[in-house]
């Protein structure tokens, strides 16, 4: 009787997680279409502005295009900030302002059009990464990681984990996880983890400086960023996530430290690199 009830509970949990993943996938596809449409609108606006040859008309056209894009992609905080900053530009020179607006449209288009350079597969059951500039609630299944402390230099930690998976014939996956600890307004890396493709690979335990463990299923708020995950970009993303948590404090609370999921190796050009900055959360 007890085994039957346990099987029933595990089945319910599995079905709930599968349904959540299907919903996430559907929502991600819808948002991708919205971003594609918004980027196409910006391309058309940029071409139209190039033919106007009148600064006042160019400014008006750019503002109208920005308004349409914000309706098509309302959740992108980077795009919204670009347009807001341009609107607040203090200049009385129409030509300079028109140039600023055209540059803003191009920057926003590049953000909306950004696609990840896929070098390795993601672990089984993982959601699509949060797009650049969008804060998204992500639901993760249980996944297996090989982790080492960042008391080592970052390059040494990477090599330690790489040798671990190589010796065990475990294929590289993306992302690589970096865990941070808060030090006032700054952050410090505390651990690096490689993710296994499946929880069926390898065995849980300690091997030298590497600990293999299963991370439990959980939620996280996440924002995608372009370029290397340097201190400035991570700090900016952290500020945005903490502001989101503050705005949704009645519904969610943090359950773990800041982390960065890096999807690209140094072989990818810096401007094409992609990461997610995240804070694990739970519903209150």
ZAKETI-393730 format. One line per 3 residues: their letters; for each residue x, z, y of C-alpha. Coordinates in nm, 2 decimals, decimal comma, padded with zeros to 4 digits. Example, Ala and Ser with C-alpha at 12.3 -4.5 7.8 and 13.67 -1.06 7.14 Angstrom:
// residues 2
AS> 01,23:00,78:-00,45; 01,37:00,71:-00,11 $
// end
This chain:
// residues 284
XXX> 00,00:00,00:00,00; 00,28:00,09:00,24; 00,47:-00,23:00,16 $
XXX> 00,16:-00,43:00,22; 00,11:-00,27:00,56; 00,47:-00,33:00,65 $
XXX> 00,44:-00,69:00,56; 00,12:-00,72:00,77; 00,30:-00,57:01,08 $
XXX> 00,60:-00,79:01,04; 00,38:-01,10:01,01; 00,19:-01,00:01,33 $
XXX> 00,52:-00,95:01,52; 00,65:-01,29:01,39; 00,34:-01,47:01,49 $
XXX> 00,34:-01,30:01,84; 00,70:-01,40:01,90; 00,64:-01,76:01,78 $
XXX> 00,34:-01,79:02,01; 00,54:-01,65:02,30; 00,82:-01,91:02,23 $
XXX> 00,56:-02,20:02,22; 00,41:-02,08:02,55; 00,76:-02,06:02,71 $
XXX> 00,84:-02,41:02,59; 00,52:-02,56:02,72; 00,57:-02,39:03,06 $
XXX> 00,93:-02,51:03,08; 00,82:-02,87:03,01; 00,56:-02,85:03,29 $
XXX> 00,80:-02,71:03,54; 01,06:-02,97:03,45; 00,80:-03,24:03,53 $
XXX> 00,74:-03,07:03,86; 01,11:-03,06:03,95; 01,15:-03,43:03,85 $
XXX> 00,86:-03,52:04,07; 00,99:-03,32:04,36; 01,34:-03,47:04,33 $
XXX> 01,18:-03,82:04,33; 00,99:-03,73:04,65; 01,31:-03,62:04,81 $
XXX> 01,49:-03,95:04,71; 01,21:-04,15:04,87; 01,22:-03,93:05,18 $
XXX> 01,59:-03,97:05,22; 01,56:-04,35:05,20; 01,27:-04,35:05,45 $
XXX> 01,47:-04,14:05,70; 01,76:-04,38:05,68; 01,54:-04,66:05,81 $
XXX> 01,37:-04,47:06,10; 01,67:-04,47:06,35; 01,49:-04,22:06,57 $
XXX> 01,60:-03,85:06,55; 01,27:-03,70:06,65; 01,09:-03,91:06,39 $
XXX> 01,35:-03,83:06,13; 01,31:-03,45:06,19; 00,93:-03,47:06,16 $
XXX> 00,95:-03,68:05,84; 01,21:-03,44:05,68; 00,99:-03,14:05,76 $
XXX> 00,69:-03,30:05,61; 00,89:-03,40:05,30; 01,02:-03,04:05,27 $
XXX> 00,66:-02,90:05,28; 00,55:-03,14:05,00; 00,85:-03,04:04,79 $
XXX> 00,78:-02,67:04,83; 00,43:-02,73:04,70; 00,57:-02,93:04,40 $
XXX> 00,84:-02,67:04,32; 00,72:-02,34:04,47; 00,93:-02,12:04,25 $
XXX> 01,28:-02,24:04,35; 01,44:-01,98:04,57; 01,75:-02,19:04,65 $
XXX> 01,54:-02,49:04,77; 01,31:-02,26:04,98; 01,62:-02,10:05,13 $
XXX> 01,78:-02,43:05,22; 01,47:-02,55:05,41; 01,41:-02,21:05,58 $
XXX> 01,78:-02,20:05,69; 01,75:-02,55:05,83; 01,43:-02,47:06,01 $
XXX> 01,60:-02,19:06,18; 01,90:-02,40:06,29; 01,96:-02,33:06,66 $
XXX> 02,05:-02,66:06,83; 01,89:-02,86:07,11; 02,06:-03,18:06,99 $
XXX> 01,80:-03,39:06,80; 02,07:-03,60:06,64; 02,25:-03,29:06,50 $
XXX> 01,92:-03,14:06,38; 01,82:-03,47:06,21; 02,16:-03,47:06,03 $
XXX> 02,10:-03,11:05,92; 01,76:-03,19:05,78; 01,89:-03,50:05,59 $
XXX> 02,17:-03,29:05,44; 01,91:-03,02:05,34; 01,70:-03,28:05,16 $
XXX> 02,00:-03,41:04,97; 02,11:-03,05:04,87; 01,76:-02,97:04,75 $
XXX> 01,74:-03,29:04,56; 02,07:-03,21:04,38; 01,94:-02,87:04,28 $
XXX> 01,61:-03,00:04,14; 01,79:-03,28:03,96; 02,06:-03,07:03,80 $
XXX> 02,09:-03,09:03,43; 02,31:-02,88:03,20; 02,61:-03,04:03,03 $
XXX> 02,54:-02,95:02,67; 02,86:-02,87:02,48; 02,73:-02,65:02,21 $
XXX> 02,38:-02,57:02,06; 02,20:-02,25:02,17; 02,11:-01,98:01,91 $
XXX> 01,79:-02,02:01,70; 01,47:-01,92:01,89; 01,63:-01,91:02,23 $
XXX> 01,42:-02,02:02,53; 01,53:-02,31:02,76; 01,77:-02,18:03,02 $
XXX> 01,62:-02,08:03,36; 01,67:-02,38:03,60; 01,91:-02,36:03,89 $
XXX> 01,74:-02,15:04,17; 01,44:-02,04:03,96; 01,37:-01,68:03,86 $
XXX> 01,20:-01,68:03,52; 01,10:-01,42:03,27; 01,27:-01,51:02,94 $
XXX> 01,17:-01,38:02,59; 01,46:-01,36:02,34; 01,44:-01,31:01,97 $
XXX> 01,68:-01,10:01,77; 02,02:-01,27:01,77; 02,36:-01,19:01,63 $
XXX> 02,67:-01,15:01,85; 03,04:-01,09:01,81; 03,15:-00,87:02,10 $
XXX> 03,48:-00,74:02,24; 03,54:-00,50:02,53; 03,67:-00,65:02,86 $
XXX> 03,95:-00,39:02,87; 04,14:-00,70:02,77; 04,21:-00,99:03,01 $
XXX> 03,92:-01,24:03,01; 04,13:-01,51:02,86; 04,25:-01,27:02,59 $
XXX> 03,90:-01,16:02,51; 03,79:-01,52:02,48; 04,08:-01,59:02,24 $
XXX> 04,00:-01,28:02,04; 03,64:-01,40:01,98; 03,74:-01,76:01,93 $
XXX> 03,98:-01,66:01,65; 03,71:-01,44:01,50; 03,46:-01,72:01,46 $
XXX> 03,73:-01,97:01,36; 03,86:-01,75:01,08; 03,50:-01,71:00,95 $
XXX> 03,41:-02,08:00,99; 03,13:-02,01:01,24; 03,05:-02,29:01,48 $
XXX> 03,07:-02,23:01,85; 02,74:-02,19:02,04; 02,64:-02,16:02,40 $
XXX> 02,60:-01,94:02,60; 02,89:-01,70:02,61; 02,76:-01,36:02,73 $
XXX> 02,94:-01,14:02,98; 02,81:-00,79:03,04; 02,86:-00,62:03,37 $
XXX> 02,86:-00,26:03,50; 02,76:-00,18:03,86; 03,02:-00,03:04,08 $
XXX> 02,83:00,03:04,41; 02,75:-00,31:04,55; 03,01:-00,47:04,32 $
XXX> 03,01:-00,55:03,95; 03,28:-00,52:03,68; 03,29:-00,71:03,35 $
XXX> 03,27:-00,47:03,06; 03,22:-00,69:02,75; 03,23:-01,05:02,63 $
XXX> 03,01:-01,18:02,34; 02,99:-01,50:02,14; 02,65:-01,57:01,99 $
XXX> 02,60:-01,68:01,63; 02,37:-01,97:01,57; 02,16:-01,76:01,33 $
XXX> 02,12:-01,40:01,22; 02,19:-01,53:00,87; 02,55:-01,60:00,96 $
XXX> 02,83:-01,35:00,90; 02,79:-00,98:00,85; 02,73:-00,69:01,08 $
XXX> 03,03:-00,46:01,12; 03,37:-00,42:01,29; 03,66:-00,65:01,25 $
XXX> 03,96:-00,54:01,45; 03,87:-00,55:01,82; 03,54:-00,74:01,75 $
XXX> 03,21:-00,58:01,67; 02,94:-00,79:01,51; 02,59:-00,67:01,58 $
XXX> 02,23:-00,78:01,61; 02,08:-00,77:01,97; 01,71:-00,67:01,94 $
XXX> 01,43:-00,90:02,07; 01,38:-00,84:02,44; 01,28:-00,98:02,78 $
XXX> 01,51:-01,06:03,07; 01,46:-01,19:03,42; 01,69:-01,48:03,48 $
XXX> 01,81:-01,72:03,75; 02,02:-02,03:03,69; 02,32:-02,10:03,91 $
XXX> 02,55:-02,40:03,96; 02,93:-02,39:03,96; 03,16:-02,12:03,83 $
XXX> 03,01:-01,77:03,80; 03,24:-01,62:04,05; 03,19:-01,28:04,22 $
XXX> 03,01:-01,42:04,52; 02,75:-01,62:04,31; 02,69:-01,34:04,07 $
XXX> 02,64:-01,09:04,35; 02,40:-01,33:04,52; 02,20:-01,38:04,20 $
XXX> 02,20:-01,00:04,14; 02,06:-00,94:04,48; 01,78:-01,19:04,41 $
XXX> 01,69:-01,04:04,07; 01,69:-00,69:04,21; 01,46:-00,81:04,49 $
XXX> 01,23:-00,96:04,23; 01,23:-00,64:04,03; 01,14:-00,44:04,35 $
XXX> 00,85:-00,68:04,42; 00,73:-00,64:04,06; 00,81:-00,27:04,02 $
XXX> 00,46:-00,19:03,91; 00,48:-00,43:03,61; 00,85:-00,44:03,50 $
XXX> 01,16:-00,22:03,49; 01,52:-00,28:03,40; 01,64:-00,18:03,06 $
XXX> 02,00:-00,28:03,06; 02,30:-00,39:03,27; 02,35:-00,72:03,45 $
XXX> 02,48:-01,00:03,23; 02,59:-01,36:03,28; 02,53:-01,63:03,02 $
XXX> 02,79:-01,91:03,06; 02,70:-02,24:02,91; 03,01:-02,44:02,99 $
XXX> 03,38:-02,44:02,91; 03,65:-02,49:03,17; 03,67:-02,86:03,06 $
XXX> 03,35:-02,93:03,25; 03,39:-03,00:03,62; 03,33:-02,69:03,84 $
XXX> 03,03:-02,84:04,02; 02,86:-02,93:03,69; 02,91:-02,58:03,53 $
XXX> 02,60:-02,38:03,47; 02,52:-02,01:03,41; 02,22:-01,77:03,40 $
XXX> 02,25:-01,44:03,56; 02,01:-01,19:03,40; 01,88:-00,83:03,40 $
XXX> 01,70:-00,72:03,07; 01,36:-00,58:03,15; 01,04:-00,45:02,98 $
XX> 00,68:-00,44:03,08; 00,57:-00,10:03,20 $
// end
